[in-house]
Amino acid sequence: MKKTALILAAGQGTRMKSKTPKVLHKVCGKPMLSCVIDAAAGAGIEENIVVIGHGAVEVRERFAEAGVKFAVQEHQLGTGHAVMMAKDLLPEEGLVLVLCGDTPLITAGTLEKLIAYHERQGNTLTVLTARVEDPFGYGRIVRDDAGGLLKIVEEKDADEETKEIDEINSGMYCFEAGFLKNSLGKLTNDNAQQEYYITQLIEIALAEGAKAGAVAVKDADEIMGVNNRVQLADAEALMRRRINRRHMMEGVTFIDPAAAYIDFDVQIGRDTRIGPGVILRGKTVIGEDCEIGQNCRIEDSVIGNGVSIQSSTILESTVGDETTIGPCAYLRPHAHLGRKVKIGDFVEVKNASIGDGSKASHLAYIGDADVGREVNIGCGVVFVNYDGINKFRSVVEDDAFIGSNSNLIAPVHVEKQGYIAAGTTISRDVPEGSLVVGRPKERVIPTWGARKYNQKKEKKNAK
């Protein structure tokens, strides 16, 4: 049986106070609409139809390659009206899940249970519900004496007795496709809001002798809608807790799970330790047996096994096994480190590759360079790669030694076992096995320091 998801995502989201369409706001690195689509895919949904309105162009562009079909709701006249706008895209047969684009915490497991309950009960439509302590603002689930579903009453249409009901409508449904498509024309807007409610389909179904039911979600947090920045932060915290728990169950240690910020798609290997204040974003992959110390930020990077990183930033880069980085190192995009490399404090690497066993222990800038194996880069070394207009690249081959406070003015090529003496500036190639000394010859001027000291002392005494 074909399964289709119809996702309502046309709302303006005025309470977000944002230029970004509400469903494109991210939770743990993923747009809310993506979270819903992924949950639907996990429940076996084969096709997604998204109803868009405000910010339609941006939403289309963001999901252009996701195989999504779009319907447009130019005027927001209720949930029933939103479904009407997608009528021509709805299938004639199968199941249709109606979902909300601003409920990022819904899980595939819950949607699977909704579908299974719907099919087991032989329902024409099934509502996903939740029991909450404070139901204010939600539609109430009204049942008959036998516990069967009678109707859903919206907050503004509810009397005092109905408002006491603590079972609420999640806004998510499972429909028989034929019934949904054929019943949309029967919806009316005879209510306080003068809107077309999808909930009216329950009464239509029951009047026709069809079977309607409701099943409650186990965790009410799953149906939480996001309408403002406070709720967005709440959803992020809940999702982060869920993500971190998943990693811990797979063998990752968090020193303080509440203080680690891990995006949805990040992968972390077993026996890796994550310190407080760590931020792992995008498609980052962390290997096994790593130590990611406090206050590290790693984005869209691949980190090997047995790597130690302390208080550093790594962006769009790769790091080989058993490498050590930091504290306070900065790997900018396209930095590629080999195995057992050492990048120490206040070292910056950008668009450069560094071979196995090489080290830059402190205070260096390595930009636009290809550095070989077992190379030593001393303190204060600068790869001078920019002339104000163009970038140039340097090459340092295996077993070379770059002394402290040296400048390599690109383009320059240091061949194997080339040595650059401390304090040297080079602007031409260094032959294999050669030593280059580019600093001025030292002079010793006797008694100069003593005379200078006496002059300063006399000046001080004169005051």
Buried (B, 14 or more C-beta within 10 A) or exposed (E): EBBBBBBBBBBEBEBBEBEEBBBBBBBBBBBBBBBBBBBBBEBBBEBBBBBBBBBBEBBBEBBEEEEBEBBEBEEBBBBBBBBBBBEEBBBEEBBBBBBBBBBBBBBBBBBBBBBEBBEEEEBBBBBBBBEBEEBEEBBBBBBEEEEEBBBBBBBEBBEEEBEEBBBBBBBBBBBBBBBBBEBBEEBEBEBEEEBBBBBBBBBBBBEEEBBBBBBBBEEBBBBBBBBBEEBBEBBBEBBBEBBBEEBBEEEBBBBEBEBBBBBBBBEBBEBBBBBBBBBBBBBBBBBBBBBBBBBBBBBBBBBBBBBBBBBBBBBBBBBBBBBBBBBBBBBBEBBBBBBBBBBBBBBBBBBBBBBBBBBBBBBBBBBBBBBBBBBBBBBBBBBBBEEEEEEBBBBBBBBBBBBBBBBBBBBBBBBBBBBBBBBBBBEEBBEEEEEBEEEEEEEEEEEEEEEEEEEEEEEEEEE
